[in-house]
Amino acid sequence: MSLALLMICAALQASPQAAPPPQPRYPVDSATGRAVGATEMTPEAVKLAIDKGQKVVIIDVRPAEAFAKETLPGAIHIPLAELEKRLPEFKEDTLLVFT
């Protein structure tokens, strides 16, 4: 084996392998980067749903400090780390809006 090849092999063995990126706990649409089934809505579309009487819950998933500083009127705070376990609290016919 050549010295250059030995040096490359030694360097590869000495360098730590990068950990694979963490897998999301939910399926992600590769085209949009969002959770499968999630859609982006304009503020006007959300307001129209509210005006039509649809049950809408605005969930602010940002850190508590950001939520305390400012949020949308009527939004509730559920940290992103707690979201998965809290989703069953909402009826299926409820439009969930995440900020």
HELIX and SHEET records of a PDB file:
HELIX    1   1 LEU A    3  ALA A   14  1                                  12    
HELIX    2   2 PRO A   43  ASP A   51  1                                   9    
HELIX    3   3 ALA A   64  LYS A   69  1                                   6    
HELIX    4   4 LEU A   80  ARG A   86  1                                   7    
HELIX    5   5 LEU A   87  GLU A   89  5                                   3    
SHEET    1   A 3 ILE A  76  HIS A  77  0                                        
SHEET    2   A 3 VAL A  56  ASP A  60  1                                        
SHEET    3   A 3 LEU A  95  PHE A  98  1                                        
END                                                                             
